[in-house]
Amino acid sequence: MVDVDTKSINTDDEEEKEDNTKASETLVKDLDADGEEIKFSSFDLVDRLGKGNFGEVFKVVLHKEKHLTDPRTFALKAMKKSQIVRNNQMKYVISELNIMKQLHNPFIVSLNYAFQTPKYLYIAMEY
């Protein structure tokens, strides 16, 4: 695994506690195939793929699969809730999730998991 600076997505950061109840009511908690809840700690960061206006995208593997010779790799999009709310973009994020949940096409990246923490929204897609 590559050493990745995770300060920008530290979910324990106390400096920016905002009330994001609107955002948290609209997104789902996701479960893996074993019925376990998927959360940020379910993944091991491999590399940072990019950075955008609302957050970053990381290459990750499921923590419980890292010992396998060919673990599943995902692109984990981490979006800062405060930025999304500040820029009035919540409806677009929800639309993105709803569209990705419904689409199943070999030419479009598939949504595997969606979950959230108090500060971030996460979308795990095939890599």
Steps between C-alpha positions, in 0.01 A plus 500: 500500500615854421521743792217750445450824694153462649487831691261644245244224562549448871150424629596563863583868441317711760568843347213495253189356669200623300138399509450300180173333590351574157783315331506209743128430465523444127786251464510131579735288704638220289568137585755262353424147377534365857245750632761710678461878491745670263680798647820693440702262717386211277753615241878524476628798301738411218545832320342839438362515146386861486353807666200710403282784628315292760756241601739233385504159334710217640596155379399260780461129577263343749690447825380141540618413145850650515654162582361348177725476195247696293289722732222709348612856436268800515510870427374668820362848442510701825289816487501759777142561618569859603620585147198330340254680729683834472484484119139377496595180314319240713233426238773424243679261734174320578420484127845355429443227758149420379613479137801284586280264707271441202756469220653167411700543181844359413607843368410694816677474836289304750408617849604244760442679830379835634534612861573805711669634810415822681731698266517301174289321242666199338432321173694181431510413129669233296858582411 
